[in-house]
């Protein structure tokens, strides 16, 4: 059965017991997303255990934070998080922090389900995304975002990653 024909897709709030699985999926997604932008050595240093520790913290945030996981056949395959803006010059009060989905599930509609779980219909918010990530750019454009001209270079795994800002 392909991912497209699955009927056992569930998107639900993240639970504290999800931390270990989320850490593994997070590390895999970073490899799949950033292999062409960050050195292999930096990506090999990504620790699923360390990411699981971060998820333990993120899962315990308050009601202003919307953290959801997508499960297929009971296994986590992606996740999303949004919450209060973190930038001093934020163009909106809310920010989409991240959305990651294992490559095998791209194009299945699960990414949209994750997005819809963390973002209210018509809600104004912004996000930062790698400049060289055309798939993500297309996804956010379809969801009503547009580039606002802002960019930043951030440290990422001991290297630098250029990001652009989308706003809606």
N, C-alpha and C positions, 0 to 999 in steps of 0.2 A: 504494500500500500504506500503510495507516495504521500508527501506532506500535504499536497493539494486536496487529496480526497479524505483526509482524516476528519473524523467527527469528534475526537476526544481531546480537543483543544480547550484549555481552561486558562483564563486570565484572572488572577486573583491578587489581593494584597499580599505583599511579602510578609512572611512570618519569621520569627527569630530562628526557628528550626531549619530555615532555608539557607542559612549563611554559608555552610560548607558547599552545597551544590551551587549556589550563586557565585562563590569564589572560583570554582572550577569553570563555570560557564563564562564568567567575566574574563578570566585569563585567556580562554580559547578565543573569545570574541576579539580581544585586543590583538591576538596574533593574526586572526583573519582580517581585521580591519586595518591594522597599522604595519603589516609586513613590508609594504612598499614605501613607508614613510620613516620608519625607525629601524635601526640596525638589528640584525638577528641577535647579537649579543645582549642588547638592552632588553629585547623581548624575552629572551631565555631567562632573564633575571626576574621576570614576573612570577610572583609566588601566589598560587591559588589560596594558600593558607593565609597570607597577608590580606588578600582581597576578601576572604571570608571574615576576617576580623573587622574590616571596614563595613561589611554588610551587617555584622552584628550591631554596629553603631547606627547605621542608616535605618535598619528595621525598627529601631526604637525611637525614631523621631516623632514629633507631635503631629497633630491633625493637619497642620499646614503643609505637610509633606505627603506626596502621593507616590508610594513605591509599590510597583506591581511586578509579578512574575508571570510568564507564559509557560504553561506546561503542556506537553504532548505525551500522551500515554503515561502520565504521572511524573514525567521527567522535565525539569526546567530547561527551556531552550532559549529564553530571552528574558529581558527585564527592562524596566523604564523607571525614571524618577523625576519628579518635578517638585518645586517648592518656592519659597520666597527668594527673590532676586539676591544674588551675592555680590554684584558689582556696585560700586559707589555711584557710577554714572548710568545705572540700569535704565533702559528705555521703557521697561514695563515692571510691574510689581512682582510678577512671577517669572520663573525661569524653568525651562526644560533642561535638566541637568545631563541626562543621558538616556539613550535608548540603544540597546544592543540585542541582536538576534543572531544565533548561529547561522553561518552561511547556508547550511542545508535547508533552512526554512525561509530564506529570502524569497519574495514573490508569492508567498502563500496567503497573505492577508494578516498574518500574525503580528507583523510590525504595526499595522494600522490598528489592530485590536489593542496592542500595548499603548500606542499613542492615545487612543480614545479613552483608555482607563486612567491616564494621568493628566489629561487636558480636557477641560470642560468645553462643550460646543461653543465656538465663537470666542473663547477666552483669549485675551491679549497676553502674550508672553514672548520671550526671546530665548535664544539658545546660541551656543558656540559650537561650531563643527569644523573639523579639519578642512583646510582650504582644498586639498586634493582628495576629496571624497565625493565624486559626482553622483553616486547612487544616493547618498544621504541628501545631497542638494536637491535632487529631483523629488525625493520623498517629502521634504519640508516645503518645497514650492507647491506640490499638490495639496498640501494641508494649509495653504494660505499664507505662508511665510515668504518674505523677500529679504534679500541682502540689504543692509542699511549703510554699507560702506565701511563699517568698523572692522578692524582686524587686530590680532594680537599674536605675539609669539610667546608661547608658554613652555616652561620646562616640562618634559615628559620622559620619564624613565631615564633621566640623566642626559637627555638630548633636548632638542627643541622641536616644537610642533607649531606651525602657523595655523591659526584658526580664524574663521570669518563669522560675523554675527548675522543671524537671521532674526527678523522681528515680524510679529503679526498682531 
